Each structure stands twice: as structure tokens, then as C-alpha cells.
């Protein structure tokens, strides 16, 4: 993988029926490829996490959209203005 020559194997295509009719394609990676993805995630995530702003909630470990809404709601009640400055 580090040499740049890694080519992932094809994923298994599974079609999931939709409630409104039709199907939604879903790609399922092989077990080995999923393991590789997790290894890369566990190595890279701690390093990349250091560079994110504390107020960033998108796709972050331990943070969710509901956390972002709760923080926003709390700040809206605490402050009667909007501050456009960045930390």
C-alpha cells in the first residue's frame, strides 16, 4: 500500500430494494480489504485528529450531528449575538 501500487479488489454489488420502488446499489468490500481500511484508519486518524478545529463535528470520532446541534443550541441561549471571529 505504501508503494502506491495497491489495487483494491472488486466489491460485491448487492441491490437493496427501496420503499418507493427500484433498488439502491450497495458495494460490500472483501474482508481483507475492510481489514486494510481499518488499519489505515487506526494509524491515520490520531494524527489527523490533531489538526481539526474543536468545533468541527463532521465525521469525527466521538462527535455526531446531534452533538453539533446541542452545542449550537447551548451557544444560542448563552450568547445574544453572533461572533464572526475564528478561534
TORSEVO-197801 format. One record per residue (C-alpha): residue in one letter; x, y, z; residue number from 0. Coordinates in Angstrom, 3 decimals, decimal comma. Example, Ala and Ser with C-alpha at 12.3 -4.5 7.8 and 13.67 -1.06 7.14 Angstrom:
<sites>
SITE  rest        c1        c2        c3   nr
SITE     A    12,300    -4,500     7,800    0
SITE     S    13,670    -1,060     7,140    1
</sites>
This chain:
<sites>
SITE  rest        c1        c2        c3   nr
SITE     X     0,000     0,000     0,000    0
SITE     X     2,799     2,440     0,794    1
SITE     X     4,362     1,967    -2,643    2
SITE     X     1,227     3,321    -4,317    3
SITE     X     0,679     0,164    -6,322    4
SITE     X    -2,144    -1,254    -4,191    5
SITE     X    -5,250    -2,027    -6,202    6
SITE     X    -8,290    -2,934    -4,096    7
SITE     X   -10,257    -5,982    -5,195    8
SITE     X   -13,725    -5,507    -6,693    9
SITE     X   -16,574    -5,080    -4,227   10
SITE     X   -19,631    -7,303    -4,149   11
SITE     X   -22,645    -5,486    -5,602   12
SITE     X   -25,848    -6,055    -3,655   13
SITE     X   -29,069    -4,346    -4,683   14
SITE     X   -31,228    -3,158    -1,796   15
SITE     X   -34,941    -2,640    -2,567   16
SITE     X   -36,276     0,872    -1,923   17
SITE     X   -39,656     1,561    -0,322   18
SITE     X   -40,589     3,797    -3,266   19
SITE     X   -39,714     1,071    -5,769   20
SITE     X   -36,488     0,409    -7,568   21
SITE     X   -33,240    -0,642    -5,975   22
SITE     X   -30,222     1,005    -4,372   23
SITE     X   -26,778    -0,420    -5,159   24
SITE     X   -24,609    -1,300    -2,177   25
SITE     X   -20,941    -2,236    -2,531   26
SITE     X   -19,586    -4,678     0,053   27
SITE     X   -15,774    -4,816     0,279   28
SITE     X   -13,897    -8,064     0,848   29
SITE     X   -12,948    -8,950     4,429   30
SITE     X    -9,242    -8,452     3,710   31
SITE     X    -9,833    -5,031     2,163   32
SITE     X   -12,029    -4,000     5,112   33
SITE     X    -9,229    -5,023     7,484   34
SITE     X    -6,765    -2,906     5,496   35
SITE     X    -9,115     0,056     5,693   36
SITE     X    -9,349    -0,288     9,477   37
SITE     X    -5,563    -0,477     9,866   38
SITE     X    -5,123     2,700     7,831   39
SITE     X    -7,900     4,404     9,814   40
SITE     X    -6,344     3,487    13,159   41
SITE     X    -2,933     4,767    12,063   42
SITE     X    -4,009     7,983    10,323   43
SITE     X    -6,950     9,105    12,450   44
SITE     X    -4,993    10,006    15,619   45
SITE     X    -2,532    12,079    13,575   46
SITE     X    -5,187    13,868    11,535   47
SITE     X    -7,396    14,493    14,569   48
SITE     X    -4,774    16,921    15,937   49
SITE     X    -5,362    19,282    13,005   50
SITE     X    -9,151    19,606    13,291   51
SITE     X   -10,763    22,578    14,989   52
SITE     X   -12,570    21,644    18,229   53
SITE     X   -15,824    22,964    16,735   54
SITE     X   -15,627    20,593    13,769   55
SITE     X   -18,187    17,794    14,103   56
SITE     X   -18,358    16,168    10,648   57
SITE     X   -17,165    12,557    10,505   58
SITE     X   -15,177    12,858    13,733   59
SITE     X   -14,722    10,068    16,262   60
SITE     X   -16,871    10,629    19,328   61
SITE     X   -18,809    13,521    17,733   62
SITE     X   -22,142    13,392    15,964   63
SITE     X   -24,625    15,675    14,255   64
SITE     X   -26,704    15,626    17,432   65
SITE     X   -23,667    16,842    19,398   66
SITE     X   -23,294    19,735    16,949   67
SITE     X   -26,965    20,668    17,332   68
SITE     X   -26,720    20,502    21,136   69
SITE     X   -23,622    22,732    21,161   70
SITE     X   -25,277    25,206    18,801   71
SITE     X   -28,428    25,298    20,908   72
SITE     X   -26,393    25,885    24,075   73
SITE     X   -24,414    28,715    22,492   74
SITE     X   -27,542    30,351    21,063   75
SITE     X   -29,046    30,555    24,548   76
SITE     X   -25,793    31,691    26,157   77
SITE     X   -24,865    34,498    23,734   78
SITE     X   -27,300    37,105    22,352   79
SITE     X   -25,101    37,803    19,297   80
SITE     X   -23,216    36,105    16,516   81
SITE     X   -19,426    36,305    16,621   82
SITE     X   -17,779    36,048    13,214   83
SITE     X   -14,246    35,811    14,562   84
SITE     X   -12,469    32,500    14,262   85
SITE     X   -10,592    30,946    17,162   86
</sites>
